[in-house]
Every structure is written in C-alpha cells, then in structure tokens.
C-alpha cells in the first residue's frame, strides 16, 4: 500500500509570539512571516525560525494591512530575501513586476499571488491568471478567491488539477471555502495556510495548525 504524504502546512505568523511559534513548529513544514501584520521587528521573528519561511507584505487592496507606500513595501520584501527567506510572495498586480521578480529570484523562490476578495471567477478565468503568473516567472502560483457558494470550492480545486507539474497554492477564503483550504494539498496543491492559534487568523476562513494537523492525521489513518 502506498503511504500518503502528509500535506504541507504553512503557519502564518501575524505577531511576535515566540512561544506560540515554537509550539506549532513540529506540526508544520514552513512559516509565513506577515511583514504587514507584524510590523517593525519582523526580522527578529524571522531570525528565530528553524524551518523555511515565506515573506509576505500584503497590500491593503489585496486583503493585507500595508499602507506605507509601494517603494517601502518592496524594500521590506527585498530585505526578507537578504534575511534568508526561502520564498517571497509578490502580488501579480505589482507595478514593475518583472524587475522585482528578477531581484527576488536571485536568492529565493518567487510566489506570484492573485487575490479576488469579492467572489470566485470562472475556471477559464482562473486558468488565464495562472498562465499569466507562469509567464511572469512564478516558481509557485498562488490563486486565492472568495467562496460565495459551496460549488466555488470545486472550481478552485479543479484549477490545481488543470496544471499538473506546476507548483500551486489555491483555495477560497471565507466560511464557505473551508473545504478548499483542507483539500487543496490533497489534490496537488503545494501547501495550505493555517493560523498559529485561534484569534490571530490572517484571512477569513483560516483554521488553526492544530485543527488541520488533526484532520490530516485522520485522513492518513
């Protein structure tokens, strides 16, 4: 019998809580350092991580909290590259995208992301977005929508299966999108995100590392 590989969980760090980070570390494969949410001192948090980490400095219009200007935002992302980030999340809509992607890829993998906060586009529309990400140099493609109905989970999960061999993270946010968050890595997604603990979620519908780990252990049995 072929043993199922444990789905990869990325724990999202939204604040400086060393003890909570240490507690979930054995359950996850990587961390996301949310520069926009942690604020000043995020580099001190990153230095304490003993697993690969992804840097993200999310724009306000894509669901984040960064409001200090685009030039400064990019500076922080490039600072993450120098600090040893394994991956850097760059929004597909970023101005002068090509130049930033090249700078990131000198020392890290580039995850190109797209976020739709109002709904879930058609499968054909999402496929065009992924093709755009690949053409722009993405090492990992990230497509995040918002689920308004249960069927939106199927759309986003089908997207992953449409691109075999492409590293992809795809799921739908919101309560209706919970299924896609759980199943995404089981149908070929590279990893899925989870909150370190309840109350510090970085996006609607995000569940905790402990909850996801428990679910995946049940699937494996």
Secondary structure in CASP SS format (residue, H / E / C, confidence):
PFRMAT SS
TARGET T0000
AUTHOR 0000-0000-0000
METHOD secondary structure of the structure
MODEL  1
X C 1.00
X C 1.00
X C 1.00
X C 1.00
X C 1.00
X C 1.00
X C 1.00
X C 1.00
X E 1.00
X E 1.00
X E 1.00
X E 1.00
X E 1.00
X C 1.00
X C 1.00
X C 1.00
X C 1.00
X H 1.00
X H 1.00
X H 1.00
X H 1.00
X H 1.00
X H 1.00
X H 1.00
X H 1.00
X H 1.00
X H 1.00
X C 1.00
X C 1.00
X E 1.00
X E 1.00
X E 1.00
X E 1.00
X E 1.00
X H 1.00
X H 1.00
X H 1.00
X H 1.00
X C 1.00
X C 1.00
X C 1.00
X H 1.00
X H 1.00
X H 1.00
X H 1.00
X H 1.00
X H 1.00
X C 1.00
X C 1.00
X C 1.00
X C 1.00
X C 1.00
X E 1.00
X E 1.00
X E 1.00
X E 1.00
X C 1.00
X C 1.00
X E 1.00
X H 1.00
X H 1.00
X H 1.00
X C 1.00
X C 1.00
X C 1.00
X E 1.00
X C 1.00
X C 1.00
X C 1.00
X H 1.00
X H 1.00
X H 1.00
X H 1.00
X H 1.00
X H 1.00
X H 1.00
X H 1.00
X H 1.00
X H 1.00
X H 1.00
X H 1.00
X H 1.00
X C 1.00
X C 1.00
X C 1.00
X C 1.00
X E 1.00
X E 1.00
X E 1.00
X E 1.00
X E 1.00
X C 1.00
X C 1.00
X C 1.00
X C 1.00
X C 1.00
X H 1.00
X H 1.00
X H 1.00
X H 1.00
X H 1.00
X H 1.00
X H 1.00
X H 1.00
X C 1.00
X C 1.00
X C 1.00
X C 1.00
X E 1.00
X E 1.00
X E 1.00
X E 1.00
X E 1.00
X E 1.00
X E 1.00
X C 1.00
X C 1.00
X C 1.00
X C 1.00
X C 1.00
X C 1.00
X C 1.00
X H 1.00
X H 1.00
X H 1.00
X H 1.00
X H 1.00
X H 1.00
X H 1.00
X H 1.00
X H 1.00
X H 1.00
X H 1.00
X H 1.00
X H 1.00
X C 1.00
X C 1.00
X C 1.00
X C 1.00
X E 1.00
X E 1.00
X E 1.00
X E 1.00
X E 1.00
X E 1.00
X E 1.00
X C 1.00
X C 1.00
X C 1.00
X C 1.00
X H 1.00
X H 1.00
X H 1.00
X H 1.00
X H 1.00
X H 1.00
X H 1.00
X H 1.00
X H 1.00
X H 1.00
X H 1.00
X C 1.00
X C 1.00
X C 1.00
X C 1.00
X C 1.00
X C 1.00
X E 1.00
X E 1.00
X E 1.00
X E 1.00
X E 1.00
X E 1.00
X C 1.00
X H 1.00
X H 1.00
X H 1.00
X H 1.00
X H 1.00
X H 1.00
X H 1.00
X H 1.00
X H 1.00
X H 1.00
X H 1.00
X H 1.00
X C 1.00
X C 1.00
X C 1.00
X C 1.00
X C 1.00
X E 1.00
X E 1.00
X E 1.00
X E 1.00
X C 1.00
X C 1.00
X C 1.00
X C 1.00
X C 1.00
X C 1.00
X C 1.00
X C 1.00
X C 1.00
X C 1.00
X C 1.00
X C 1.00
X E 1.00
X H 1.00
X H 1.00
X H 1.00
X H 1.00
X H 1.00
X H 1.00
X H 1.00
X H 1.00
X H 1.00
X H 1.00
X H 1.00
X H 1.00
X C 1.00
END
